[in-house]
Amino acid sequence: MTGATNTQMRAWALLRDAPAPMVGSELGRGVGRAAATVQPWLVEWTRQGHLLQIGTGPRATFEMKGPARRLRQTPDPAPTGELDCADNAEIIQHLWNAARAMRSGWTADNLRSHSPLAAQITDETLRGFVNLLQRSGYAKRIARGHPGRRADLYRLIRDTGPLPPQERRVRLTYDPNLREVTHLPEVTS
């Protein structure tokens, strides 16, 4: 159960306690996710023998088999692929909180170690977050690191509130605290 996300655990609890079979979209709404997000979990748990699938297609319902109801925790974790949006948002929130708390400066690994989700934070997510802060003018590198010896040291130079800045698909940065776009890259042709 160590690899299951909080969302998967909530989905498992909803299925376990449901009085009747549930449709994937209904379960998705129950945990605040799209049906496409919970569908792979349902398929995997059915493959493992914990769920009974009734019907096919988007209206298929899933019901927990008798012995599985006794499991208080999710079985072997269903595959997640990449982190789904809310889990990634939760990680980014923890990284932002850590950056705001360390006023004197921090390294990328400091941010990871100050998060309760440290084990789930990939190097790619961490690098992406630090790059976003630098690119958007929220953080500045104050000391250059040396590979294998010392990491780059950063300082938050713009703290606009408790919510982290968000990069949108068009690669702009939106600050929900200010309710405005704070960085729009120049178009190069």
N, C-alpha and C positions, 0 to 999 in steps of 0.2 A: 504494500500500500504506500510505500515511501514516495513513489513517483507521481501519485495522483494529485491533481490540482484541487484547490478549494472548490472550484466550480464542479469538478467531477464528483467530489464528495457530497456536495449539495444535491446533485442530480441523483446519485445513488440513494441518498436518504429520501428524496421525493418518490422515487420508484418503490423503495422498500415500504414506505408508509401509505402509498396510494391505495384507495379502496377498490379501484377498478383499473383495467389496463390503460396505459397512456399513449397518446400519439407523440411522435418526436417533437412536433412543433409546440405541443402543450408543455412538454418537459422543458423545451428551450425557453419558453416564456417564464416557466417557474424558476429558472436559474438565471434569467436575464441574458440569454444567448439566442442566436438564430438556430433554427432547426438544423441547418447545415453544420453547425458546430457540434451539436450533441449527437448527430447521426452516427459518426464513426465510433463513438463510445458505445452506443446501443448495439451496433453491429458486432463490435469486439466482445461485449458482455454476453451477447447471444451466442457467439462462436465459442466462448468459454463455458457455455452451459448454464449461466446464471439467469438468463432471461428467456422467455418464450415469446416469439414473434408471431402475431396473428395478422395475416394478410400481407400484402406487398405494396410497394410504392409509398408515396408520401402520406397515405392514410393508414399505414400499417401501425398496429398498436403493439406495445411491449408490456409484458407482465412478468413480475419476478417469480421464479420457480420457488416452490416450498422451502427447500433447504437454504436458498440464498437469502431469504427474509431474516434468517438468524444472524447473518453477517452484519456487524455494526459498521464495518469499514468497507471501502470499495475493495473488490478483488484485485488481482494483478492489474496495474493501471492500464487503462485503455490508451492507445497511442494518441498523442496530442499533436504531433508534427511540430510546427512552430507554436509559440505561445499565442493563445487567442487574445483578442484586443484587450479585454478587461484585465487579464492577468498581466499583460505587458504594461497596461496603464498603471496597474498597482505597483509593479516594479519601478517604473519611471517615477511614480509618486514618492516611493521610498528613497530613490536616488536623489531626487530634488530636496526632500526633507533633510537628508544627510548633508548635501552641499550647503543648504541654508544654515545648518547648525555649526558647521566648521568654518568660522569666520576667518581664521588666520591662514587657511589654505588646506588643500587636500590633493591626494593622488586618486586616480581612478579606482585603485584597489581599496583605498580608504572608504570611498563611497559604498563599494560592494560590502565591505566588512561591517559597515554600520547599518545594514539592511537586515531585517528579520528574514528576508527571502534570499539571502546571499547565495545559497546553493543553487537557486534557479536562475541567477543572473549570468547570462553568457557573456563572454568577452566581446562578442559582436554588439550586443545590446549596450554594454557599458561604453565601448568606444563610440558608438553611435550617439549616445546621450551626451557624452563629453564634447564630441564634435559639434553637436547641435548647439550646446551652450556657447561654445567658442564662436561658431559661425554667426550666431544671432546676437552676439554682444552681451551675453549674460555672464560669461566667465572669461578669464584671461590667464594665459600660462605665465606664471611668475618665475619659474625656474625650469630650465631644460634638464631632462633626465639623461642618463647614459645607459644604453642597453645592457642588461645583465647586472647593473649596479644600483641604479637609482631611477625612479619613475619621474615623469614630468609632474610639476607641482602647479596646481591651479588655484585661483581664488574667484569666488562669485563676486562680480562687480555690479550686478544689477539684480536686486531681489524685489520682485513686484508683488509678492504675496504667496499664499500657501499652495496654489496650484502650479504645476510645472508648465513651462511653455510647450506648445505642441506644434510639431512640424506637420503641415498638411501635404496632401498628395502633390500639389503644385509647388512644393518645396518652399513654401512660405512658413513663417513662424507666427503662430497666433498665441497671444497671452490672454487666458481667460480671466485673469484678475483685472486687467485693463480693458478687456473686451475690444481689443484692436490687434491688427497685424503689426508685429514689431520688427519683422525682417522680411524683405522681399528681395531675393537675389537679382542682380542685373542680368538681363538677357544678353548672351553673347552670340554673335552670328558669324 
